[in-house]
Amino acid sequence: MGLSVENSVTQSHTRTHKTFLITNYILLGAASACIFLILSLRLLPSLCGFFLILLHVVTIAAAVSGCSVVTSGSNKFYAAHMVVMVLTSIFQGSVSVLILTRTSDFLGYLKSYVREDDGAVILKLAGGLCVAVFCLEWMVLGLAFVLRYYAFVEGHGVGNGSQAAYQRNGKVQDEDLKKWPWPIQV
């Protein structure tokens, strides 16, 4: 027989969703590894260290919530997820640039108790992971947009039933034209 269009579209959606989930899991692993590297610097007493750990905790929370929010029907939670992911990715990128370009100055602000040579190596490892987290977050954002677009086009969980008919074929039915006010009818 041949491949049907619906079967290939469903396979594409499934593949995109699996890629989204795998990317989210890798993002979770990279952010948690960053937290452990930062904790190994023993910098909890410093305010910069606390905010750096908090950034990675927010990244983990956004990745966990993103696994369910993207395919659910709530537009508010999807919008909040996208905003949080964009903000954390911007902060991750700026922190990684700061770590990799000014390691000794950044280590001085963190007030770490580790030797400076060891702290610089650990901090550069964390900076490399921050770059990876930055790239992964933008991949997750792109895949989340694609999955939400698929859900919108198919009418799953987005809008009510009457809007779903317009989304599928893009045309307004003749019966709906009769309900419009007189000046608009052609």
N, C-alpha and C positions, 0 to 999 in steps of 0.2 A: 504494500500500500504506500503511501507517501507520508511525509510529515505534514501534520496540519499546522495552520498558523497559530491556533490557540496553544497547541502543545509546545511549539518553539518559544512562544511568548512566556508561557508558564515556566519553562526551563530557564529562560533568561531572568525572570523575576526571582526564581529560587536561587540561581547562581549569584545574583546580585545580593540577595539577603544573606546567603552564606558568607560571601566576601565581606559584607558589612559586619557580621558577627565575629568573624575571625580577626578582622582589623580592630574591632573593639576589644577583643581578648588580648591581642598583642599590646594595645594601648594600655590596658589595665596592668599587664606585666611590666611594661617599661616604666609606668608612673610609680608602681610600687617598688621597683628596683631603685628608682631615683630617691624615693623616701628612705630606703634602707641605706643608700650611700650617704645621704645627707645626715641621717642619724649616726652613722659611723664617724662623722666629723665631730660629734658631741657638741652641738651648738644650740641646744634647747634654751639656754639662758638668753641668747641674743634675740632681738626682735626681728632682724632680717632672716635668721634661721627659722623662726616660727612662721613667718609669712611664706618662706620658701616651701616648708612642709605643708602649709595650708593650701598653697597653689596646687600641689600634687594631690592632696586629698580632694579638692574640688574637681580636679581632672578625673580622678577615679569615680567620684559620685556622678559626674556627667556621663562618663562612659557606661556605667551601670544603668543609669536611667535611660540612656539612649537605646539600649537593646530592646526596650519595650515601647518607648514613646513614639518611635518613628512609624511603626505600623499601626499604632492605636488611632482612634478617631478624634482625639482631643487636639484642637488647634492651639490652645493656650499652652499646653505642656510641650508641644512640638516647638513653638516659638521660643519658649523659655529655654528649652534644651539647646536650640541653635544659638541663642544669644550667649549662654554660658560657655558653649564650646568655642565660639569665636573669641570671646574675651580670654578664656584660658589659653587658647592657642597663641594669641597675641602676646600674652604675658610669658608663656613658655619660650617663644621666640626671642623676646627681649632678654629674658634671664639667660638663655643659652649664649647669646651674643656677649652679654656682660661677663659670663663665666669664662668663655673661651678667649676673649680679648684682654681682659684685665683680671687675671686669676689671682695675682698676689694682692691687689687692692680689694677684690671681692672677699678673699679669705680674711683680710684684716677687718672688714666690716662684720663678718660673721662671728668673730671672737671665738675661734675654735681652740680647743685644748690639745689638738694633735700637732705633731711636728710640722713645720712649714712645708718641707719637701713631700711628706706623705699626704698632707692636706691638699697640696696643689695637684697631686696625681688623682686623688679621690674626687676633687672638684672638677677636674677635666673629664673624668669618667662620667660624672653627673651632668656635665655640660653636653657631652656627646649624647647621653640619653635624653636630655632636654630637646636636642635637635631632632632625635627620632620621634619623640612625643609630639613635637610641633608638626612634623610631616604626617604622622599618623592621624592627628586631629583634623588636619585638612582633608585627608582621605576619607575619614569618617563623615565629615560635613558633606562632602560631595556625594558619597554613597547614601547618606540620609536624605539628601535632596532628591536623588534619583528614586529611592524607594517611596518617598512621599508623593512624588509625581506619578509613579505607577499606581499608587492607591487612589490618587485623585482622578486619574483617567478611567480607572476601572470602577470608580464610585464606591469603593469599600471604605466605609466609616467616615467619609468626608461629604458633608452636605446631606440633604434629604433626597427622597426618591425622585422627585420631579427634576431636581437639578442634575441627577445622575443621567437622565435620558438626554439632556442637552450636552453633557460632557462627552458621552459616547460618540454621538454622530455630529455634533457641532451645528445642527440645524434646528430651527424653531418650527414646530409642527403647525399645520394650517389651523388646527382647532385652537391653538393658543393665540393666533392672530385675531380670532373673533372676540376674545376676551379683552383686547386692548381698547382704550378710549377711541372715539370716532376720528379725531384729527390724525392719529398715528396710522390708522388702517389705510392701506393702499389698494 
